[in-house]
Amino acid sequence: MKNIDPALQAQVDAQLMEQGAYSPLELLIDTGRLIGADYESWRRRDIELLDSVFMGNKEKIRAQIEQAAGYARSIGLVEQTQEFNAWHSQSSGKPLRISADATLHRLVAARYAPAQSIPQMDLFFDNPVVVLTNGIVKALSARNAGEVRRQLDQLYSQAPNHADLGAFDRLLEALDHLQHPLDDPQREQEFLLDITPTAKRLLGSQSRDLLAPLWRQQAEALRGRAFAPEAPTLHCSFALRQAQDWAGVSAAVLGEAEWWLHEELCLSLAQSGFYSQQRIQALTAWSQLCWRHPQRAAAVLDSGRQPDAGVTGLWQRFVDSDDDQASLATADFPAWLLLQEPGLALQLAEDLAVGDTPAEKHYRSVHRWIHARRAQRQDEEMALRRSLQVSHPALFRFLKQRV
């Protein structure tokens, strides 16, 4: 499809890769257009219309959702209509309202999935056991423990050998965890990591509604605990990442002293920057990862499994531009990036490079050269050119292409 913003397309592709479907509501949460706390208030019926708490211009939001919907259809995804009910309510309650504008309501409530993954309605789905399992899934995503327990008891009675009985029991146990304060974060983390694949398998995209509050509860229990390299997942940034609270992830990482020394924190910040559409934050994290942990940076960027297609594309151009495959190192990627996009020198600070490694010195030289050239300080510009020509001929070749 033409005329879709590449960053928006990357968000849709990332959802498909991780969840097997695309949901506009998930997109709003991921990009910071909808704050998680406001979403939860809406699901409790504390807010009548969800679009009343959208962050930013509503018409621009509508345009982005329409673009994403067009892209989803262009790659063969099939649109489904979703209804949202208040948490803890009975299924007979009125569905929640997204907007008084019927078109915007339909756009946001939609879900797009591959045709082969959408159940076909036939006599099989009138089976009482299937009806019960679907009811349990709906009650779990609504956090209605009483309804889960009632339908699960019926499932035990009607299908005592059902393969998912134990799994549903575990998810019901997870709901009960929300009623009690955590006294052992490590044990809780082991439990959450254990049930997450099960929740995603049985609940699909609705697994967020069950898992996110559990991970936020875990994050609160870990708040104030310093990052420990020997236990990188026992940090609130990891828990917030699982809850997809990207603003919270960024705050947790940036609040950590010398976060750039830890590769897991760099990766967390890069991911939160991508999902919240904060490109400079993401590039800051990738730069630090390249300087401090070049082997990990190269491995992640080469793998194709990180969601930021924009950075992956730039990395591939960087790798392909190294003619003899030896003159450029991973740590040179940030300086090369400045030479490809000189405007970044207005957004990425010179002192982003806080160390004294050769790659960081080259980054600072390139940064100063861009500003000297823009300000027409010719003596300084020429001195920086000569210095880079001597210290890093490969980078100097890219600088000459900019002159």
ROPABA-907191 format. One record per residue (C-alpha): residue number from 1; x, y, z; residue in one letter. Coordinates in steps of 0.25 Angstrom, whole numbers, plus 2048, in hexadecimal, padded with zeros to 3 digits. Last residue first. Layout:
BEGIN
  pos   c1   c2   c3  code
  NUM    X    Y    Z     A
...
This chain:
BEGIN
  pos   c1   c2   c3  code
  403  87B  847  804     V
  402  872  83C  809     R
  401  879  831  800     Q
  400  886  836  807     K
  399  881  833  814     L
  398  87E  825  80F     F
  397  88C  823  80B     R
  396  891  829  819     F
  395  88A  81E  820     L
  394  893  814  818     A
  393  89F  81C  81A     P
  392  89E  81C  82A     H
  391  8A9  823  832     S
  390  8B0  82A  826     V
  389  8A4  82E  81E     Q
  388  89D  831  82B     L
  387  8A7  83C  82F     S
  386  8A8  842  821     R
  385  899  844  821     R
  384  898  84A  82F     L
  383  8A3  854  82B     A
  382  89C  857  81F     M
  381  88F  85A  826     E
  380  896  862  831     E
  379  89C  86B  826     D
  378  88F  86C  81E     Q
  377  886  870  829     R
  376  87A  871  820     Q
  375  870  86F  82B     A
  374  86A  863  824     R
  373  878  85E  821     R
  372  87C  860  830     A
  371  870  859  835     H
  370  872  84D  82C     I
  369  881  84C  82F     W
  368  87E  84D  83E     R
  367  875  840  83D     H
  366  87F  839  834     V
  365  88A  83C  83E     S
  364  881  837  84A     R
  363  87D  82A  843     Y
  362  88C  828  840     H
  361  88F  82A  84F     K
  360  884  820  852     E
  359  88A  816  849     A
  358  898  818  84E     P
  357  893  815  85D     T
  356  893  821  866     D
  355  885  820  86C     G
  354  879  828  86E     V
  353  875  828  85F     A
  352  867  82E  860     L
  351  870  83A  863     D
  350  86E  83F  855     E
  349  85F  83F  856     A
  348  856  837  84D     L
  347  84B  841  849     Q
  346  852  84C  840     L
  345  85D  842  83C     A
  344  851  83A  837     L
  343  850  844  82B     G
  342  85D  83E  825     P
  341  855  831  821     E
  340  85F  828  81A     Q
  339  86B  82E  821     L
  338  865  82E  82E     L
  337  861  81F  82C     L
  336  870  81C  829     W
  335  874  822  836     A
  334  86A  819  83E     P
  333  86E  80C  836     F
  332  87D  80D  839     D
  331  87C  804  845     A
  330  877  7F9  83C     T
  329  885  7FA  835     A
  328  888  7FF  827     L
  327  895  7FD  81F     S
  326  893  7EE  81F     A
  325  888  7EA  815     Q
  324  890  7EF  809     D
  323  885  7F7  804     D
  322  87E  7FB  811     D
  321  872  801  80B     S
  320  86A  7F4  80C     D
  319  86B  7F4  81B     V
  318  867  802  81D     F
  317  85B  800  813     R
  316  857  7F4  81B     Q
  315  858  7FC  828     W
  314  84F  807  822     L
  313  845  7FD  81E     G
  312  845  7F6  82C     T
  311  843  804  832     V
  310  837  806  82A     G
  309  831  7F8  82C     A
  308  831  7FA  83B     D
  307  82A  7ED  840     P
  306  837  7E5  844     Q
  305  837  7D8  83E     R
  304  83F  7DB  831     G
  303  84B  7D3  837     S
  302  856  7DD  832     D
  301  851  7E8  83A     L
  300  851  7DF  847     V
  299  85F  7D9  844     A
  298  865  7E6  840     A
  297  861  7ED  84D     A
  296  865  7E1  856     R
  295  873  7E1  850     Q
  294  874  7F0  851     P
  293  871  7F1  85F     H
  292  875  7FF  864     R
  291  876  807  857     W
  290  86C  800  84F     C
  289  862  7FF  85B     L
  288  864  80E  85E     Q
  287  861  811  850     S
  286  855  808  850     W
  285  84F  80F  85D     A
  284  851  81D  857     T
  283  84B  818  84A     L
  282  83E  813  852     A
  281  83D  820  859     Q
  280  83F  828  84D     I
  279  834  820  846     R
  278  829  822  851     Q
  277  81E  81B  84A     Q
  276  819  815  857     S
  275  81B  807  852     Y
  274  829  80A  84C     F
  273  82E  812  858     G
  272  829  807  861     S
  271  831  7FD  859     Q
  270  83E  805  859     A
  269  83C  808  868     L
  268  83B  7F9  86B     S
  267  847  7F5  863     L
  266  84F  7FF  86A     C
  265  84B  7FA  877     L
  264  84E  7EC  873     E
  263  85C  7F1  86E     E
  262  860  7F7  87C     H
  261  86A  802  87C     L
  260  861  80B  875     W
  259  858  80C  882     W
  258  863  814  888     E
  257  85A  817  895     A
  256  84C  811  892     E
  255  841  81C  891     G
  254  842  81B  882     L
  253  83F  80C  882     V
  252  833  80E  88B     A
  251  82D  81A  884     A
  250  82F  813  876     S
  249  828  807  87B     V
  248  81C  80F  881     G
  247  81A  816  874     A
  246  81A  809  86D     W
  245  810  802  876     D
  244  80F  7F5  86E     Q
  243  80C  7ED  87A     A
  242  818  7E4  877     Q
  241  820  7F0  875     R
  240  81B  7F6  883     L
  239  820  7E9  889     A
  238  82E  7EA  883     F
  237  82F  7F9  886     S
  236  82C  7F6  895     C
  235  838  7EE  896     H
  234  839  7DF  89A     L
  233  83B  7DB  88B     T
  232  84A  7DF  88B     P
  231  84E  7D6  897     A
  230  85D  7D5  896     E
  229  85E  7E3  88F     P
  228  857  7E9  89C     A
  227  84E  7F5  899     F
  226  84B  7FC  8A6     A
  225  83E  7F9  8AD     R
  224  836  806  8AF     G
  223  829  800  8A9     R
  222  82A  7F1  8A9     L
  221  81C  7EF  8B0     A
  220  816  7F9  8A7     E
  219  81B  7F2  89B     A
  218  815  7E5  8A0     Q
  217  808  7EC  8A1     Q
  216  80A  7F2  893     R
  215  80D  7E4  88E     W
  214  800  7DE  894     L
  213  7F8  7EA  88F     P
  212  7FD  7E7  881     A
  211  7FB  7D8  881     L
  210  7EB  7D7  881     L
  209  7E8  7E2  878     D
  208  7F4  7E0  86F     R
  207  7F0  7D1  86D     S
  206  7E4  7D7  864     Q
  205  7ED  7D6  858     S
  204  7ED  7C7  859     G
  203  7E6  7C2  865     L
  202  7E9  7B3  865     L
  201  7F7  7B4  85E     R
  200  7FB  7C1  864     K
  199  7F7  7BD  872     A
  198  7FE  7B0  871     T
  197  80B  7B7  86C     P
  196  80A  7C0  878     T
  195  807  7B6  883     I
  194  816  7B2  886     D
  193  81B  7C0  884     L
  192  811  7C5  88E     L
  191  814  7BA  898     F
  190  823  7BC  897     E
  189  821  7CB  899     Q
  188  818  7C8  8A5     E
  187  823  7C0  8AC     R
  186  82D  7CB  8AA     Q
  185  824  7D6  8AE     P
  184  821  7CF  8BC     D
  183  817  7D6  8C5     D
  182  80E  7DB  8BB     L
  181  801  7E1  8C0     P
  180  7F4  7D9  8BE     H
  179  7E7  7DB  8B5     Q
  178  7EF  7DB  8A8     L
  177  7F5  7CD  8AB     H
  176  7E7  7C8  8AA     D
  175  7E6  7CA  89B     L
  174  7F3  7C2  89A     A
  173  7EC  7B6  8A1     E
  172  7E1  7B7  896     L
  171  7EC  7B7  88B     L
  170  7F2  7AA  892     R
  169  7E4  7A3  893     D
  168  7E2  7A7  884     F
  167  7EF  7A0  881     A
  166  7EC  793  889     G
  165  7DE  792  882     L
  164  7E5  794  874     D
  163  7E5  786  86F     A
  162  7D7  783  872     H
  161  7D6  775  879     N
  160  7CB  779  883     P
  159  7C2  77E  878     A
  158  7B4  781  87D     Q
  157  7B7  782  88C     S
  156  7C5  788  88B     Y
  155  7BF  792  881     L
  154  7B4  796  88A     Q
  153  7BD  799  895     D
  152  7C5  7A1  88B     L
  151  7B9  7A9  888     Q
  150  7B6  7AD  896     R
  149  7C5  7B0  89A     R
  148  7C6  7B9  88E     V
  147  7B9  7C0  891     E
  146  7BE  7C2  8A0     G
  145  7CC  7C7  89B     A
  144  7C7  7D2  892     N
  143  7D4  7D7  88D     R
  142  7CD  7DB  880     A
  141  7D8  7D4  878     S
  140  7D6  7C8  881     L
  139  7C7  7C9  87F     A
  138  7C8  7C9  870     K
  137  7D1  7BD  870     V
  136  7C8  7B5  879     I
  135  7BC  7B8  870     G
  134  7C4  7B3  864     N
  133  7C7  7A6  86B     T
  132  7B9  7A5  86F     L
  131  7B3  7A7  861     V
  130  7BE  79D  85C     V
  129  7B9  793  866     V
  128  7AA  795  863     P
  127  7AD  792  854     N
  126  7A6  79D  84C     D
  125  7B3  7A1  846     F
  124  7B4  793  83F     F
  123  7A7  796  838     L
  122  7AE  7A1  830     D
  121  7B4  7AF  831     M
  120  7C2  7AF  82B     Q
  119  7CC  7B3  835     P
  118  7D6  7BD  830     I
  117  7E5  7B9  82F     S
  116  7E4  7B5  821     Q
  115  7E0  7C3  81D     A
  114  7EC  7CA  823     P
  113  7E7  7D3  82E     A
  112  7E3  7E2  82F     Y
  111  7DB  7E7  83B     R
  110  7D1  7F2  83B     A
  109  7CC  7FA  847     A
  108  7D5  806  843     V
  107  7CF  808  835     L
  106  7C1  804  839     R
  105  7C1  80F  845     H
  104  7C7  819  83B     L
  103  7BC  816  831     T
  102  7B1  817  83C     A
  101  7B5  824  841     D
  100  7B0  824  850     A
   99  7BD  81D  852     S
   98  7C3  810  859     I
   97  7B6  80C  860     R
   96  7B6  800  869     L
   95  7AD  7F4  867     P
   94  7A0  7F4  86F     K
   93  7A0  7EA  87A     G
   92  79A  7DC  877     S
   91  7A9  7D6  878     S
   90  7A9  7D9  887     Q
   89  7B2  7E3  88C     S
   88  7C0  7E1  892     H
   87  7C7  7E9  887     W
   86  7BD  7F2  87E     A
   85  7BA  7EC  871     N
   84  7C1  7EE  863     F
   83  7BC  7E9  856     E
   82  7C4  7E6  84A     Q
   81  7C2  7E6  83C     T
   80  7CB  7DE  833     Q
   79  7D3  7E3  826     E
   78  7DA  7D9  81E     V
   77  7E9  7DB  81B     L
   76  7ED  7D9  80D     G
   75  7F9  7E2  80C     I
   74  7F1  7EE  806     S
   73  7E7  7EC  811     R
   72  7F1  7EF  81C     A
   71  7F7  7FB  814     Y
   70  7E9  801  813     G
   69  7E6  7FF  822     A
   68  7F4  805  825     A
   67  7F0  811  81D     Q
   66  7E3  813  823     E
   65  7E9  812  831     I
   64  7F3  81D  82D     Q
   63  7E8  826  828     A
   62  7DF  824  834     R
   61  7EB  827  83D     I
   60  7ED  834  835     K
   59  7DF  838  836     E
   58  7DF  835  845     K
   57  7EB  83F  847     N
   56  7F3  83A  853     G
   55  7F1  830  85F     M
   54  7E4  829  85E     F
   53  7DD  82B  86B     V
   52  7CF  82E  866     S
   51  7D1  824  85B     D
   50  7CE  819  865     L
   49  7BF  81E  868     L
   48  7B9  81B  875     E
   47  7C4  81B  87F     I
   46  7C3  815  88C     D
   45  7BD  809  885     R
   44  7C8  7FF  88B     R
   43  7CD  7FD  87D     R
   42  7CD  80C  87B     W
   41  7D6  80D  887     S
   40  7DF  803  882     E
   39  7E1  80A  875     Y
   38  7E4  817  87D     D
   37  7EF  810  885     A
   36  7F5  80A  879     G
   35  7F6  817  872     I
   34  7F0  818  864     L
   33  7F8  820  859     R
   32  805  81B  85F     G
   31  809  813  853     T
   30  807  805  859     D
   29  7F9  809  85F     I
   28  7F4  80E  852     L
   27  7F9  803  84A     L
   26  7F3  7F9  853     E
   25  7E6  7FF  851     L
   24  7E8  7FE  842     P
   23  7EA  7EF  843     S
   22  7F3  7E7  83A     Y
   21  7F4  7D8  83A     A
   20  7FE  7CD  83C     G
   19  802  7D2  84A     Q
   18  811  7D5  849     E
   17  814  7D5  83A     M
   16  806  7DB  837     L
   15  808  7E6  841     Q
   14  816  7E9  83C     A
   13  810  7EA  82E     D
   12  806  7F4  832     V
   11  810  7FD  839     Q
   10  81A  7FC  82D     A
    9  80F  801  824     Q
    8  80D  80D  82E     L
    7  81C  810  82D     A
    6  81C  80F  81E     P
    5  810  819  81D     D
    4  806  814  813     I
    3  805  81A  806     N
    2  805  80E  7FD     K
    1  800  800  800     M
